[in-house]
Amino acid sequence: MAFVESLELFWRGCMGIERSDSPAWLSSWPSDVSLSSRSSHAVQAVKLYHELAEWWPEFSDPKEYRRDTAHFRRVLRKWTGPAPLTMLELGSGGGNSAFHLKAHFAMTLVDLSPRMLSVSRKLNSECEHIKGDIRTLRLGRTFDVVFVHDAICHMTTEPDLRAVMQTAYEHCRPGGVALFVPDYVRETFVAGTDHGGAGRLRFLQWVFDPDPTDNTYLVDFAILLRNQEGEARVVHDRHVQGLFPRARWLQLLREVGLKAVLIKDDEVRDLFLGRRPLQTPNGAKQKKIS
Ligand SMILES: C[S@@+](CC[C@H](N)C(=O)[O-])C[C@H]1O[C@@H](n2cnc3c(N)ncnc32)[C@H](O)[C@@H]1O
């Protein structure tokens, strides 16, 4: 019964129905059900990376990242000269990608959420972890590769997307590359549902785009969490994510100074690879910083 009513509560949240018409007993649940606002950078409100961060290992298994990270390494091998040795990951989250990549690169991992960083530290204690906003981060050093995986989806405006591209440029050594892996671009977007989870967590994920004319789509998660006593509660977490056409991606990458290409892949996803030129736009050779 509690499960069914919790689900009802979730759907009330989706429909924007106020809690005030809920039966009294429902108010004893924590205030889990809310609609996050569609602000330009609403990631601070994403429960998964903050109050639920400790559940990340049950939400997302490093095994699910093995195939994709192997593909990214093949792409990097093909598009870089001498094998790259150092990698900066922007928005590294729980460190699932790093778990597979750290055998091949000396990795520095950056994320805004201290709680996600702490999950990642447990998995990747040998990697450097830094708290920072990937739109404004300036470490004052450069890397062979800057890698931005699904964190880029949280950039919902062109200025935010461009700011991360600028960060990537600033941290690429001359001749180095930046690899961006958005979940979708406008041309590849597909609405749908998925589910997953392990241990005491299960989730339903519902991807949809209420307005195909704007630059965002929505991912709603209904997350069921079971406590030690076996009781389940449901949390609704809404992620507003960015959706930009391929041509806009390429244009913004070029605007920040990267020589950009789109790498299409039917099995994995579109990738954008940008190389920082060895020459500055006025022709002077750039000094390799590190
Ligand atoms: C889906 S998770 C990344 C998961 C990661 N790919 C992994 O392997 O575990 C997205 C991450 O992006 C981070 N993020 C979103 N916006 C950010 C920003 N402006 N600066 C830094 N991190 C950000 C979130 O805190 C979250 O940890």
The ligand as a MOL file (V3000), in Angstrom:
LIG
                    3D

  0  0  0     0  0            999 V3000
M  V30 BEGIN CTAB
M  V30 COUNTS 27 29 0 0 0
M  V30 BEGIN ATOM
M  V30 1 C 26.0650 12.0930 -14.4260 0
M  V30 2 S 27.1980 12.6810 -13.2590 0 CHG=1
M  V30 3 C 28.7430 12.1720 -13.9190 0
M  V30 4 C 28.9690 10.7050 -13.7760 0
M  V30 5 C 30.3110 10.3170 -14.3070 0
M  V30 6 N 30.3120 10.2870 -15.7630 0
M  V30 7 C 30.8230 9.0250 -13.7580 0
M  V30 8 O 31.6030 8.3940 -14.4740 0
M  V30 9 O 30.5270 8.6590 -12.6170 0 CHG=-1
M  V30 10 C 27.2570 14.4080 -13.6240 0
M  V30 11 C 28.1720 15.1730 -12.6940 0
M  V30 12 O 28.3370 16.4830 -13.2200 0
M  V30 13 C 28.5650 17.3370 -12.1290 0
M  V30 14 N 28.3500 18.7230 -12.5540 0
M  V30 15 C 27.2600 19.2750 -13.1270 0
M  V30 16 N 27.4580 20.5940 -13.3490 0
M  V30 17 C 28.7170 20.8640 -12.9320 0
M  V30 18 C 29.5050 22.0490 -12.8980 0
M  V30 19 N 29.0410 23.2230 -13.3460 0
M  V30 20 N 30.7610 21.9720 -12.4130 0
M  V30 21 C 31.2540 20.7840 -11.9520 0
M  V30 22 N 30.5480 19.6290 -11.9530 0
M  V30 23 C 29.2950 19.6780 -12.4310 0
M  V30 24 C 27.5600 16.8590 -11.0860 0
M  V30 25 O 27.9100 17.2870 -9.7840 0
M  V30 26 C 27.6330 15.3480 -11.2790 0
M  V30 27 O 28.5140 14.7610 -10.3550 0
M  V30 END ATOM
M  V30 BEGIN BOND
M  V30 1 1 1 2
M  V30 2 1 2 3
M  V30 3 1 2 10
M  V30 4 1 3 4
M  V30 5 1 4 5
M  V30 6 1 5 6
M  V30 7 1 5 7
M  V30 8 2 7 8
M  V30 9 1 7 9
M  V30 10 1 10 11
M  V30 11 1 11 12
M  V30 12 1 11 26
M  V30 13 1 12 13
M  V30 14 1 13 14
M  V30 15 1 13 24
M  V30 16 1 14 15
M  V30 17 1 14 23
M  V30 18 2 15 16
M  V30 19 1 16 17
M  V30 20 1 17 18
M  V30 21 2 17 23
M  V30 22 1 18 19
M  V30 23 2 18 20
M  V30 24 1 20 21
M  V30 25 2 21 22
M  V30 26 1 22 23
M  V30 27 1 24 25
M  V30 28 1 24 26
M  V30 29 1 26 27
M  V30 END BOND
M  V30 END CTAB
M  END
